[in-house]
Amino acid sequence: MKVRIDPEICQGQGRCFSIAPGVFDFDDLGNGVVIGDGTLTNDTIELARLAQSNCPEHAIFIEE
């Protein structure tokens, strides 16, 4: 599974980083970005799902 953030949708609310700082980070403009290639592990999948459900812009996508 992989996670990605759509940069066209993200407005930099920061909830993803607050929930899963090992999965998400910020770019120079303060918008969310995925750390690495977005591959999720057993330890990070639930955090990524929680971040996805808390994203006010629905900019986080998990692909199986």
PDBQT receptor file of N, H, CA, C and O in Angstrom, charges set to zero:
ATOM      1  N   MET A   1       0.833  -1.182   0.000  1.00  0.00    +0.000 N 
ATOM      2  CA  MET A   1       0.000   0.000   0.000  1.00  0.00    +0.000 C 
ATOM      3  C   MET A   1       0.876   1.242   0.000  1.00  0.00    +0.000 C 
ATOM      4  O   MET A   1       1.957   1.274   0.587  1.00  0.00    +0.000 OA
ATOM      5  N   LYS A   2       0.369   2.262  -0.680  1.00  0.00    +0.000 N 
ATOM      6  H   LYS A   2      -0.509   2.236  -1.157  1.00  0.00    +0.000 HD
ATOM      7  CA  LYS A   2       1.073   3.538  -0.730  1.00  0.00    +0.000 C 
ATOM      8  C   LYS A   2       0.099   4.672  -0.428  1.00  0.00    +0.000 C 
ATOM      9  O   LYS A   2      -1.103   4.574  -0.674  1.00  0.00    +0.000 OA
ATOM     10  N   VAL A   3       0.654   5.740   0.109  1.00  0.00    +0.000 N 
ATOM     11  H   VAL A   3       1.630   5.820   0.309  1.00  0.00    +0.000 HD
ATOM     12  CA  VAL A   3      -0.124   6.935   0.397  1.00  0.00    +0.000 C 
ATOM     13  C   VAL A   3       0.439   8.086  -0.430  1.00  0.00    +0.000 C 
ATOM     14  O   VAL A   3       1.641   8.150  -0.691  1.00  0.00    +0.000 OA
ATOM     15  N   ARG A   4      -0.435   8.982  -0.833  1.00  0.00    +0.000 N 
ATOM     16  H   ARG A   4      -1.411   8.931  -0.622  1.00  0.00    +0.000 HD
ATOM     17  CA  ARG A   4      -0.001  10.171  -1.553  1.00  0.00    +0.000 C 
ATOM     18  C   ARG A   4      -0.895  11.337  -1.156  1.00  0.00    +0.000 C 
ATOM     19  O   ARG A   4      -2.025  11.156  -0.702  1.00  0.00    +0.000 OA
ATOM     20  N   ILE A   5      -0.362  12.525  -1.340  1.00  0.00    +0.000 N 
ATOM     21  H   ILE A   5       0.555  12.671  -1.709  1.00  0.00    +0.000 HD
ATOM     22  CA  ILE A   5      -1.119  13.755  -1.116  1.00  0.00    +0.000 C 
ATOM     23  C   ILE A   5      -1.223  14.473  -2.447  1.00  0.00    +0.000 C 
ATOM     24  O   ILE A   5      -0.222  14.644  -3.143  1.00  0.00    +0.000 OA
ATOM     25  N   ASP A   6      -2.420  14.890  -2.804  1.00  0.00    +0.000 N 
ATOM     26  H   ASP A   6      -3.233  14.751  -2.239  1.00  0.00    +0.000 HD
ATOM     27  CA  ASP A   6      -2.623  15.653  -4.022  1.00  0.00    +0.000 C 
ATOM     28  C   ASP A   6      -2.245  17.108  -3.735  1.00  0.00    +0.000 C 
ATOM     29  O   ASP A   6      -2.939  17.784  -2.975  1.00  0.00    +0.000 OA
ATOM     30  N   PRO A   7      -1.151  17.598  -4.333  1.00  0.00    +0.000 N 
ATOM     31  CA  PRO A   7      -0.702  18.961  -4.042  1.00  0.00    +0.000 C 
ATOM     32  C   PRO A   7      -1.659  20.043  -4.543  1.00  0.00    +0.000 C 
ATOM     33  O   PRO A   7      -1.600  21.183  -4.082  1.00  0.00    +0.000 OA
ATOM     34  N   GLU A   8      -2.530  19.698  -5.471  1.00  0.00    +0.000 N 
ATOM     35  H   GLU A   8      -2.578  18.772  -5.845  1.00  0.00    +0.000 HD
ATOM     36  CA  GLU A   8      -3.509  20.666  -5.973  1.00  0.00    +0.000 C 
ATOM     37  C   GLU A   8      -4.642  20.889  -4.972  1.00  0.00    +0.000 C 
ATOM     38  O   GLU A   8      -5.317  21.918  -5.008  1.00  0.00    +0.000 OA
ATOM     39  N   ILE A   9      -4.842  19.924  -4.085  1.00  0.00    +0.000 N 
ATOM     40  H   ILE A   9      -4.293  19.088  -4.056  1.00  0.00    +0.000 HD
ATOM     41  CA  ILE A   9      -5.942  19.990  -3.124  1.00  0.00    +0.000 C 
ATOM     42  C   ILE A   9      -5.472  20.452  -1.747  1.00  0.00    +0.000 C 
ATOM     43  O   ILE A   9      -6.184  21.184  -1.059  1.00  0.00    +0.000 OA
ATOM     44  N   CYS A  10      -4.281  20.028  -1.347  1.00  0.00    +0.000 N 
ATOM     45  H   CYS A  10      -3.702  19.434  -1.906  1.00  0.00    +0.000 HD
ATOM     46  CA  CYS A  10      -3.764  20.318  -0.006  1.00  0.00    +0.000 C 
ATOM     47  C   CYS A  10      -3.659  21.822   0.227  1.00  0.00    +0.000 C 
ATOM     48  O   CYS A  10      -3.157  22.564  -0.617  1.00  0.00    +0.000 OA
ATOM     49  N   GLN A  11      -4.149  22.260   1.404  1.00  0.00    +0.000 N 
ATOM     50  H   GLN A  11      -4.556  21.657   2.090  1.00  0.00    +0.000 HD
ATOM     51  CA  GLN A  11      -4.076  23.671   1.776  1.00  0.00    +0.000 C 
ATOM     52  C   GLN A  11      -3.198  23.890   3.003  1.00  0.00    +0.000 C 
ATOM     53  O   GLN A  11      -3.165  24.989   3.556  1.00  0.00    +0.000 OA
ATOM     54  N   GLY A  12      -2.486  22.847   3.428  1.00  0.00    +0.000 N 
ATOM     55  H   GLY A  12      -2.513  21.955   2.978  1.00  0.00    +0.000 HD
ATOM     56  CA  GLY A  12      -1.528  22.998   4.519  1.00  0.00    +0.000 C 
ATOM     57  C   GLY A  12      -2.120  23.100   5.905  1.00  0.00    +0.000 C 
ATOM     58  O   GLY A  12      -1.588  23.823   6.746  1.00  0.00    +0.000 OA
ATOM     59  N   GLN A  13      -3.210  22.397   6.167  1.00  0.00    +0.000 N 
ATOM     60  H   GLN A  13      -3.642  21.810   5.483  1.00  0.00    +0.000 HD
ATOM     61  CA  GLN A  13      -3.814  22.424   7.494  1.00  0.00    +0.000 C 
ATOM     62  C   GLN A  13      -2.929  21.760   8.551  1.00  0.00    +0.000 C 
ATOM     63  O   GLN A  13      -2.974  22.136   9.722  1.00  0.00    +0.000 OA
ATOM     64  N   GLY A  14      -2.126  20.773   8.141  1.00  0.00    +0.000 N 
ATOM     65  H   GLY A  14      -2.090  20.467   7.189  1.00  0.00    +0.000 HD
ATOM     66  CA  GLY A  14      -1.163  20.146   9.048  1.00  0.00    +0.000 C 
ATOM     67  C   GLY A  14      -1.675  19.000   9.884  1.00  0.00    +0.000 C 
ATOM     68  O   GLY A  14      -0.939  18.471  10.717  1.00  0.00    +0.000 OA
ATOM     69  N   ARG A  15      -2.896  18.609   9.688  1.00  0.00    +0.000 N 
ATOM     70  H   ARG A  15      -3.493  19.039   9.012  1.00  0.00    +0.000 HD
ATOM     71  CA  ARG A  15      -3.431  17.506  10.487  1.00  0.00    +0.000 C 
ATOM     72  C   ARG A  15      -2.709  16.196  10.204  1.00  0.00    +0.000 C 
ATOM     73  O   ARG A  15      -2.500  15.390  11.110  1.00  0.00    +0.000 OA
ATOM     74  N   CYS A  16      -2.329  15.985   8.949  1.00  0.00    +0.000 N 
ATOM     75  H   CYS A  16      -2.499  16.641   8.213  1.00  0.00    +0.000 HD
ATOM     76  CA  CYS A  16      -1.630  14.752   8.591  1.00  0.00    +0.000 C 
ATOM     77  C   CYS A  16      -0.326  14.640   9.368  1.00  0.00    +0.000 C 
ATOM     78  O   CYS A  16      -0.021  13.585   9.926  1.00  0.00    +0.000 OA
ATOM     79  N   PHE A  17       0.442  15.722   9.406  1.00  0.00    +0.000 N 
ATOM     80  H   PHE A  17       0.195  16.578   8.953  1.00  0.00    +0.000 HD
ATOM     81  CA  PHE A  17       1.710  15.725  10.119  1.00  0.00    +0.000 C 
ATOM     82  C   PHE A  17       1.496  15.543  11.619  1.00  0.00    +0.000 C 
ATOM     83  O   PHE A  17       2.266  14.844  12.277  1.00  0.00    +0.000 OA
ATOM     84  N   SER A  18       0.457  16.167  12.157  1.00  0.00    +0.000 N 
ATOM     85  H   SER A  18      -0.168  16.736  11.622  1.00  0.00    +0.000 HD
ATOM     86  CA  SER A  18       0.172  16.041  13.588  1.00  0.00    +0.000 C 
ATOM     87  C   SER A  18      -0.184  14.606  13.965  1.00  0.00    +0.000 C 
ATOM     88  O   SER A  18       0.182  14.130  15.040  1.00  0.00    +0.000 OA
ATOM     89  N   ILE A  19      -0.888  13.930  13.087  1.00  0.00    +0.000 N 
ATOM     90  H   ILE A  19      -1.186  14.316  12.214  1.00  0.00    +0.000 HD
ATOM     91  CA  ILE A  19      -1.338  12.561  13.362  1.00  0.00    +0.000 C 
ATOM     92  C   ILE A  19      -0.252  11.543  13.066  1.00  0.00    +0.000 C 
ATOM     93  O   ILE A  19      -0.070  10.592  13.827  1.00  0.00    +0.000 OA
ATOM     94  N   ALA A  20       0.470  11.730  11.971  1.00  0.00    +0.000 N 
ATOM     95  H   ALA A  20       0.322  12.502  11.353  1.00  0.00    +0.000 HD
ATOM     96  CA  ALA A  20       1.445  10.731  11.524  1.00  0.00    +0.000 C 
ATOM     97  C   ALA A  20       2.739  11.399  11.058  1.00  0.00    +0.000 C 
ATOM     98  O   ALA A  20       3.014  11.426   9.858  1.00  0.00    +0.000 OA
ATOM     99  N   PRO A  21       3.543  11.943  11.986  1.00  0.00    +0.000 N 
ATOM    100  CA  PRO A  21       4.762  12.637  11.586  1.00  0.00    +0.000 C 
ATOM    101  C   PRO A  21       5.816  11.729  10.952  1.00  0.00    +0.000 C 
ATOM    102  O   PRO A  21       6.748  12.226  10.319  1.00  0.00    +0.000 OA
ATOM    103  N   GLY A  22       5.692  10.435  11.105  1.00  0.00    +0.000 N 
ATOM    104  H   GLY A  22       4.936  10.031  11.619  1.00  0.00    +0.000 HD
ATOM    105  CA  GLY A  22       6.609   9.507  10.455  1.00  0.00    +0.000 C 
ATOM    106  C   GLY A  22       6.237   9.213   9.017  1.00  0.00    +0.000 C 
ATOM    107  O   GLY A  22       7.012   8.606   8.279  1.00  0.00    +0.000 OA
ATOM    108  N   VAL A  23       5.045   9.646   8.618  1.00  0.00    +0.000 N 
ATOM    109  H   VAL A  23       4.415  10.140   9.218  1.00  0.00    +0.000 HD
ATOM    110  CA  VAL A  23       4.541   9.399   7.264  1.00  0.00    +0.000 C 
ATOM    111  C   VAL A  23       4.505  10.689   6.449  1.00  0.00    +0.000 C 
ATOM    112  O   VAL A  23       4.759  10.673   5.244  1.00  0.00    +0.000 OA
ATOM    113  N   PHE A  24       4.189  11.808   7.107  1.00  0.00    +0.000 N 
ATOM    114  H   PHE A  24       3.982  11.821   8.085  1.00  0.00    +0.000 HD
ATOM    115  CA  PHE A  24       3.995  13.079   6.414  1.00  0.00    +0.000 C 
ATOM    116  C   PHE A  24       4.955  14.141   6.932  1.00  0.00    +0.000 C 
ATOM    117  O   PHE A  24       5.424  14.083   8.068  1.00  0.00    +0.000 OA
ATOM    118  N   ASP A  25       5.231  15.102   6.076  1.00  0.00    +0.000 N 
ATOM    119  H   ASP A  25       4.850  15.149   5.153  1.00  0.00    +0.000 HD
ATOM    120  CA  ASP A  25       6.071  16.242   6.414  1.00  0.00    +0.000 C 
ATOM    121  C   ASP A  25       5.483  17.459   5.694  1.00  0.00    +0.000 C 
ATOM    122  O   ASP A  25       4.413  17.366   5.092  1.00  0.00    +0.000 OA
ATOM    123  N   PHE A  26       6.180  18.604   5.756  1.00  0.00    +0.000 N 
ATOM    124  H   PHE A  26       7.049  18.679   6.245  1.00  0.00    +0.000 HD
ATOM    125  CA  PHE A  26       5.752  19.816   5.077  1.00  0.00    +0.000 C 
ATOM    126  C   PHE A  26       6.763  20.202   4.011  1.00  0.00    +0.000 C 
ATOM    127  O   PHE A  26       7.956  19.939   4.158  1.00  0.00    +0.000 OA
ATOM    128  N   ASP A  27       6.287  20.828   2.931  1.00  0.00    +0.000 N 
ATOM    129  H   ASP A  27       5.317  21.041   2.811  1.00  0.00    +0.000 HD
ATOM    130  CA  ASP A  27       7.203  21.385   1.931  1.00  0.00    +0.000 C 
ATOM    131  C   ASP A  27       7.526  22.823   2.317  1.00  0.00    +0.000 C 
ATOM    132  O   ASP A  27       7.129  23.285   3.387  1.00  0.00    +0.000 OA
ATOM    133  N   ASP A  28       8.237  23.524   1.461  1.00  0.00    +0.000 N 
ATOM    134  H   ASP A  28       8.560  23.149   0.592  1.00  0.00    +0.000 HD
ATOM    135  CA  ASP A  28       8.660  24.898   1.748  1.00  0.00    +0.000 C 
ATOM    136  C   ASP A  28       7.495  25.877   1.884  1.00  0.00    +0.000 C 
ATOM    137  O   ASP A  28       7.641  26.935   2.496  1.00  0.00    +0.000 OA
ATOM    138  N   LEU A  29       6.348  25.527   1.319  1.00  0.00    +0.000 N 
ATOM    139  H   LEU A  29       6.230  24.667   0.822  1.00  0.00    +0.000 HD
ATOM    140  CA  LEU A  29       5.169  26.394   1.393  1.00  0.00    +0.000 C 
ATOM    141  C   LEU A  29       4.240  26.025   2.546  1.00  0.00    +0.000 C 
ATOM    142  O   LEU A  29       3.225  26.685   2.767  1.00  0.00    +0.000 OA
ATOM    143  N   GLY A  30       4.593  24.960   3.285  1.00  0.00    +0.000 N 
ATOM    144  H   GLY A  30       5.418  24.424   3.105  1.00  0.00    +0.000 HD
ATOM    145  CA  GLY A  30       3.766  24.530   4.405  1.00  0.00    +0.000 C 
ATOM    146  C   GLY A  30       2.699  23.528   4.041  1.00  0.00    +0.000 C 
ATOM    147  O   GLY A  30       1.856  23.195   4.874  1.00  0.00    +0.000 OA
ATOM    148  N   ASN A  31       2.717  23.038   2.810  1.00  0.00    +0.000 N 
ATOM    149  H   ASN A  31       3.403  23.309   2.134  1.00  0.00    +0.000 HD
ATOM    150  CA  ASN A  31       1.755  22.015   2.400  1.00  0.00    +0.000 C 
ATOM    151  C   ASN A  31       2.285  20.632   2.741  1.00  0.00    +0.000 C 
ATOM    152  O   ASN A  31       3.495  20.420   2.809  1.00  0.00    +0.000 OA
ATOM    153  N   GLY A  32       1.379  19.704   2.953  1.00  0.00    +0.000 N 
ATOM    154  H   GLY A  32       0.396  19.877   2.898  1.00  0.00    +0.000 HD
ATOM    155  CA  GLY A  32       1.762  18.353   3.314  1.00  0.00    +0.000 C 
ATOM    156  C   GLY A  32       2.416  17.605   2.166  1.00  0.00    +0.000 C 
ATOM    157  O   GLY A  32       2.030  17.757   1.007  1.00  0.00    +0.000 OA
ATOM    158  N   VAL A  33       3.406  16.800   2.500  1.00  0.00    +0.000 N 
ATOM    159  H   VAL A  33       3.719  16.676   3.442  1.00  0.00    +0.000 HD
ATOM    160  CA  VAL A  33       4.056  15.902   1.556  1.00  0.00    +0.000 C 
ATOM    161  C   VAL A  33       4.272  14.563   2.244  1.00  0.00    +0.000 C 
ATOM    162  O   VAL A  33       4.335  14.478   3.470  1.00  0.00    +0.000 OA
ATOM    163  N   VAL A  34       4.383  13.531   1.435  1.00  0.00    +0.000 N 
ATOM    164  H   VAL A  34       4.332  13.601   0.439  1.00  0.00    +0.000 HD
ATOM    165  CA  VAL A  34       4.638  12.193   1.951  1.00  0.00    +0.000 C 
ATOM    166  C   VAL A  34       6.145  12.010   2.069  1.00  0.00    +0.000 C 
ATOM    167  O   VAL A  34       6.899  12.421   1.187  1.00  0.00    +0.000 OA
ATOM    168  N   ILE A  35       6.574  11.398   3.151  1.00  0.00    +0.000 N 
ATOM    169  H   ILE A  35       5.961  11.064   3.868  1.00  0.00    +0.000 HD
ATOM    170  CA  ILE A  35       7.987  11.091   3.348  1.00  0.00    +0.000 C 
ATOM    171  C   ILE A  35       8.330   9.858   2.519  1.00  0.00    +0.000 C 
ATOM    172  O   ILE A  35       7.600   8.867   2.537  1.00  0.00    +0.000 OA
ATOM    173  N   GLY A  36       9.427   9.923   1.803  1.00  0.00    +0.000 N 
ATOM    174  H   GLY A  36      10.020  10.728   1.788  1.00  0.00    +0.000 HD
ATOM    175  CA  GLY A  36       9.877   8.792   0.992  1.00  0.00    +0.000 C 
ATOM    176  C   GLY A  36       8.966   8.554  -0.192  1.00  0.00    +0.000 C 
ATOM    177  O   GLY A  36       8.421   9.494  -0.771  1.00  0.00    +0.000 OA
ATOM    178  N   ASP A  37       8.803   7.277  -0.550  1.00  0.00    +0.000 N 
ATOM    179  H   ASP A  37       9.246   6.514  -0.079  1.00  0.00    +0.000 HD
ATOM    180  CA  ASP A  37       7.986   6.945  -1.725  1.00  0.00    +0.000 C 
ATOM    181  C   ASP A  37       6.532   6.658  -1.373  1.00  0.00    +0.000 C 
ATOM    182  O   ASP A  37       5.743   6.304  -2.249  1.00  0.00    +0.000 OA
ATOM    183  N   GLY A  38       6.167   6.807  -0.098  1.00  0.00    +0.000 N 
ATOM    184  H   GLY A  38       6.808   7.095   0.614  1.00  0.00    +0.000 HD
ATOM    185  CA  GLY A  38       4.781   6.623   0.314  1.00  0.00    +0.000 C 
ATOM    186  C   GLY A  38       4.400   5.202   0.685  1.00  0.00    +0.000 C 
ATOM    187  O   GLY A  38       3.244   4.936   1.016  1.00  0.00    +0.000 OA
ATOM    188  N   THR A  39       5.357   4.285   0.635  1.00  0.00    +0.000 N 
ATOM    189  H   THR A  39       6.296   4.501   0.367  1.00  0.00    +0.000 HD
ATOM    190  CA  THR A  39       5.050   2.903   0.992  1.00  0.00    +0.000 C 
ATOM    191  C   THR A  39       4.705   2.823   2.470  1.00  0.00    +0.000 C 
ATOM    192  O   THR A  39       5.435   3.330   3.321  1.00  0.00    +0.000 OA
ATOM    193  N   LEU A  40       3.584   2.178   2.761  1.00  0.00    +0.000 N 
ATOM    194  H   LEU A  40       2.991   1.766   2.069  1.00  0.00    +0.000 HD
ATOM    195  CA  LEU A  40       3.118   2.034   4.136  1.00  0.00    +0.000 C 
ATOM    196  C   LEU A  40       3.475   0.654   4.681  1.00  0.00    +0.000 C 
ATOM    197  O   LEU A  40       3.471  -0.342   3.957  1.00  0.00    +0.000 OA
ATOM    198  N   THR A  41       3.779   0.623   5.963  1.00  0.00    +0.000 N 
ATOM    199  H   THR A  41       3.782   1.431   6.551  1.00  0.00    +0.000 HD
ATOM    200  CA  THR A  41       4.074  -0.630   6.652  1.00  0.00    +0.000 C 
ATOM    201  C   THR A  41       2.914  -0.972   7.575  1.00  0.00    +0.000 C 
ATOM    202  O   THR A  41       1.958  -0.205   7.698  1.00  0.00    +0.000 OA
ATOM    203  N   ASN A  42       3.003  -2.111   8.214  1.00  0.00    +0.000 N 
ATOM    204  H   ASN A  42       3.779  -2.734   8.114  1.00  0.00    +0.000 HD
ATOM    205  CA  ASN A  42       1.969  -2.484   9.185  1.00  0.00    +0.000 C 
ATOM    206  C   ASN A  42       1.878  -1.455  10.306  1.00  0.00    +0.000 C 
ATOM    207  O   ASN A  42       0.812  -1.255  10.888  1.00  0.00    +0.000 OA
ATOM    208  N   ASP A  43       2.997  -0.808  10.606  1.00  0.00    +0.000 N 
ATOM    209  H   ASP A  43       3.863  -0.970  10.134  1.00  0.00    +0.000 HD
ATOM    210  CA  ASP A  43       3.022   0.189  11.677  1.00  0.00    +0.000 C 
ATOM    211  C   ASP A  43       2.458   1.539  11.260  1.00  0.00    +0.000 C 
ATOM    212  O   ASP A  43       2.022   2.314  12.112  1.00  0.00    +0.000 OA
ATOM    213  N   THR A  44       2.459   1.831   9.965  1.00  0.00    +0.000 N 
ATOM    214  H   THR A  44       2.814   1.202   9.273  1.00  0.00    +0.000 HD
ATOM    215  CA  THR A  44       2.037   3.169   9.528  1.00  0.00    +0.000 C 
ATOM    216  C   THR A  44       0.688   3.211   8.812  1.00  0.00    +0.000 C 
ATOM    217  O   THR A  44       0.134   4.293   8.621  1.00  0.00    +0.000 OA
ATOM    218  N   ILE A  45       0.152   2.071   8.419  1.00  0.00    +0.000 N 
ATOM    219  H   ILE A  45       0.602   1.192   8.575  1.00  0.00    +0.000 HD
ATOM    220  CA  ILE A  45      -1.099   2.073   7.652  1.00  0.00    +0.000 C 
ATOM    221  C   ILE A  45      -2.262   2.669   8.441  1.00  0.00    +0.000 C 
ATOM    222  O   ILE A  45      -3.042   3.446   7.890  1.00  0.00    +0.000 OA
ATOM    223  N   GLU A  46      -2.390   2.324   9.697  1.00  0.00    +0.000 N 
ATOM    224  H   GLU A  46      -1.756   1.693  10.144  1.00  0.00    +0.000 HD
ATOM    225  CA  GLU A  46      -3.518   2.852  10.480  1.00  0.00    +0.000 C 
ATOM    226  C   GLU A  46      -3.365   4.351  10.715  1.00  0.00    +0.000 C 
ATOM    227  O   GLU A  46      -4.352   5.085  10.705  1.00  0.00    +0.000 OA
ATOM    228  N   LEU A  47      -2.127   4.808  10.927  1.00  0.00    +0.000 N 
ATOM    229  H   LEU A  47      -1.324   4.211  10.936  1.00  0.00    +0.000 HD
ATOM    230  CA  LEU A  47      -1.908   6.250  11.091  1.00  0.00    +0.000 C 
ATOM    231  C   LEU A  47      -2.234   6.995   9.807  1.00  0.00    +0.000 C 
ATOM    232  O   LEU A  47      -2.822   8.075   9.847  1.00  0.00    +0.000 OA
ATOM    233  N   ALA A  48      -1.856   6.427   8.672  1.00  0.00    +0.000 N 
ATOM    234  H   ALA A  48      -1.378   5.549   8.639  1.00  0.00    +0.000 HD
ATOM    235  CA  ALA A  48      -2.168   7.060   7.387  1.00  0.00    +0.000 C 
ATOM    236  C   ALA A  48      -3.675   7.118   7.164  1.00  0.00    +0.000 C 
ATOM    237  O   ALA A  48      -4.189   8.118   6.663  1.00  0.00    +0.000 OA
ATOM    238  N   ARG A  49      -4.375   6.069   7.528  1.00  0.00    +0.000 N 
ATOM    239  H   ARG A  49      -3.957   5.257   7.936  1.00  0.00    +0.000 HD
ATOM    240  CA  ARG A  49      -5.844   6.064   7.388  1.00  0.00    +0.000 C 
ATOM    241  C   ARG A  49      -6.488   7.099   8.305  1.00  0.00    +0.000 C 
ATOM    242  O   ARG A  49      -7.445   7.771   7.919  1.00  0.00    +0.000 OA
ATOM    243  N   LEU A  50      -5.959   7.222   9.514  1.00  0.00    +0.000 N 
ATOM    244  H   LEU A  50      -5.182   6.676   9.827  1.00  0.00    +0.000 HD
ATOM    245  CA  LEU A  50      -6.482   8.216  10.447  1.00  0.00    +0.000 C 
ATOM    246  C   LEU A  50      -6.233   9.631   9.909  1.00  0.00    +0.000 C 
ATOM    247  O   LEU A  50      -7.106  10.496   9.989  1.00  0.00    +0.000 OA
ATOM    248  N   ALA A  51      -5.050   9.854   9.367  1.00  0.00    +0.000 N 
ATOM    249  H   ALA A  51      -4.341   9.152   9.301  1.00  0.00    +0.000 HD
ATOM    250  CA  ALA A  51      -4.749  11.154   8.769  1.00  0.00    +0.000 C 
ATOM    251  C   ALA A  51      -5.668  11.416   7.582  1.00  0.00    +0.000 C 
ATOM    252  O   ALA A  51      -6.158  12.532   7.407  1.00  0.00    +0.000 OA
ATOM    253  N   GLN A  52      -5.900  10.398   6.772  1.00  0.00    +0.000 N 
ATOM    254  H   GLN A  52      -5.502   9.492   6.913  1.00  0.00    +0.000 HD
ATOM    255  CA  GLN A  52      -6.786  10.538   5.612  1.00  0.00    +0.000 C 
ATOM    256  C   GLN A  52      -8.191  10.940   6.052  1.00  0.00    +0.000 C 
ATOM    257  O   GLN A  52      -8.802  11.823   5.450  1.00  0.00    +0.000 OA
ATOM    258  N   SER A  53      -8.694  10.308   7.081  1.00  0.00    +0.000 N 
ATOM    259  H   SER A  53      -8.198   9.591   7.570  1.00  0.00    +0.000 HD
ATOM    260  CA  SER A  53     -10.056  10.606   7.527  1.00  0.00    +0.000 C 
ATOM    261  C   SER A  53     -10.158  11.969   8.210  1.00  0.00    +0.000 C 
ATOM    262  O   SER A  53     -11.255  12.514   8.338  1.00  0.00    +0.000 OA
ATOM    263  N   ASN A  54      -9.028  12.525   8.650  1.00  0.00    +0.000 N 
ATOM    264  H   ASN A  54      -8.137  12.083   8.547  1.00  0.00    +0.000 HD
ATOM    265  CA  ASN A  54      -9.028  13.828   9.311  1.00  0.00    +0.000 C 
ATOM    266  C   ASN A  54      -8.618  14.983   8.403  1.00  0.00    +0.000 C 
ATOM    267  O   ASN A  54      -8.592  16.131   8.845  1.00  0.00    +0.000 OA
ATOM    268  N   CYS A  55      -8.301  14.701   7.156  1.00  0.00    +0.000 N 
ATOM    269  H   CYS A  55      -8.322  13.768   6.797  1.00  0.00    +0.000 HD
ATOM    270  CA  CYS A  55      -7.892  15.750   6.228  1.00  0.00    +0.000 C 
ATOM    271  C   CYS A  55      -9.121  16.543   5.777  1.00  0.00    +0.000 C 
ATOM    272  O   CYS A  55      -9.999  15.982   5.122  1.00  0.00    +0.000 OA
ATOM    273  N   PRO A  56      -9.205  17.841   6.112  1.00  0.00    +0.000 N 
ATOM    274  CA  PRO A  56     -10.395  18.616   5.758  1.00  0.00    +0.000 C 
ATOM    275  C   PRO A  56     -10.575  18.812   4.249  1.00  0.00    +0.000 C 
ATOM    276  O   PRO A  56     -11.691  19.038   3.782  1.00  0.00    +0.000 OA
ATOM    277  N   GLU A  57      -9.488  18.725   3.494  1.00  0.00    +0.000 N 
ATOM    278  H   GLU A  57      -8.581  18.542   3.874  1.00  0.00    +0.000 HD
ATOM    279  CA  GLU A  57      -9.577  18.890   2.037  1.00  0.00    +0.000 C 
ATOM    280  C   GLU A  57      -9.717  17.567   1.301  1.00  0.00    +0.000 C 
ATOM    281  O   GLU A  57      -9.914  17.554   0.086  1.00  0.00    +0.000 OA
ATOM    282  N   HIS A  58      -9.616  16.454   2.020  1.00  0.00    +0.000 N 
ATOM    283  H   HIS A  58      -9.456  16.465   3.007  1.00  0.00    +0.000 HD
ATOM    284  CA  HIS A  58      -9.642  15.107   1.406  1.00  0.00    +0.000 C 
ATOM    285  C   HIS A  58      -8.554  14.983   0.347  1.00  0.00    +0.000 C 
ATOM    286  O   HIS A  58      -8.797  14.494  -0.756  1.00  0.00    +0.000 OA
ATOM    287  N   ALA A  59      -7.342  15.437   0.703  1.00  0.00    +0.000 N 
ATOM    288  H   ALA A  59      -7.145  15.834   1.599  1.00  0.00    +0.000 HD
ATOM    289  CA  ALA A  59      -6.214  15.445  -0.221  1.00  0.00    +0.000 C 
ATOM    290  C   ALA A  59      -5.317  14.215  -0.098  1.00  0.00    +0.000 C 
ATOM    291  O   ALA A  59      -4.362  14.064  -0.860  1.00  0.00    +0.000 OA
ATOM    292  N   ILE A  60      -5.619  13.334   0.861  1.00  0.00    +0.000 N 
ATOM    293  H   ILE A  60      -6.394  13.457   1.480  1.00  0.00    +0.000 HD
ATOM    294  CA  ILE A  60      -4.789  12.151   1.089  1.00  0.00    +0.000 C 
ATOM    295  C   ILE A  60      -5.456  10.946   0.458  1.00  0.00    +0.000 C 
ATOM    296  O   ILE A  60      -6.646  10.696   0.650  1.00  0.00    +0.000 OA
ATOM    297  N   PHE A  61      -4.662  10.204  -0.299  1.00  0.00    +0.000 N 
ATOM    298  H   PHE A  61      -3.695  10.407  -0.455  1.00  0.00    +0.000 HD
ATOM    299  CA  PHE A  61      -5.170   9.022  -0.994  1.00  0.00    +0.000 C 
ATOM    300  C   PHE A  61      -4.300   7.814  -0.659  1.00  0.00    +0.000 C 
ATOM    301  O   PHE A  61      -3.072   7.894  -0.707  1.00  0.00    +0.000 OA
ATOM    302  N   ILE A  62      -4.937   6.699  -0.321  1.00  0.00    +0.000 N 
ATOM    303  H   ILE A  62      -5.934   6.634  -0.282  1.00  0.00    +0.000 HD
ATOM    304  CA  ILE A  62      -4.239   5.451  -0.052  1.00  0.00    +0.000 C 
ATOM    305  C   ILE A  62      -4.569   4.488  -1.176  1.00  0.00    +0.000 C 
ATOM    306  O   ILE A  62      -5.734   4.204  -1.455  1.00  0.00    +0.000 OA
ATOM    307  N   GLU A  63      -3.515   3.991  -1.819  1.00  0.00    +0.000 N 
ATOM    308  H   GLU A  63      -2.569   4.222  -1.593  1.00  0.00    +0.000 HD
ATOM    309  CA  GLU A  63      -3.683   3.105  -2.964  1.00  0.00    +0.000 C 
ATOM    310  C   GLU A  63      -3.176   1.721  -2.599  1.00  0.00    +0.000 C 
ATOM    311  O   GLU A  63      -2.082   1.565  -2.058  1.00  0.00    +0.000 OA
ATOM    312  N   GLU A  64      -3.975   0.739  -2.899  1.00  0.00    +0.000 N 
ATOM    313  H   GLU A  64      -4.864   0.866  -3.339  1.00  0.00    +0.000 HD
ATOM    314  CA  GLU A  64      -3.597  -0.644  -2.576  1.00  0.00    +0.000 C 
ATOM    315  C   GLU A  64      -2.877  -1.309  -3.720  1.00  0.00    +0.000 C 
ATOM    316  O   GLU A  64      -2.490  -2.472  -3.614  1.00  0.00    +0.000 OA
TER     317      GLU A  64
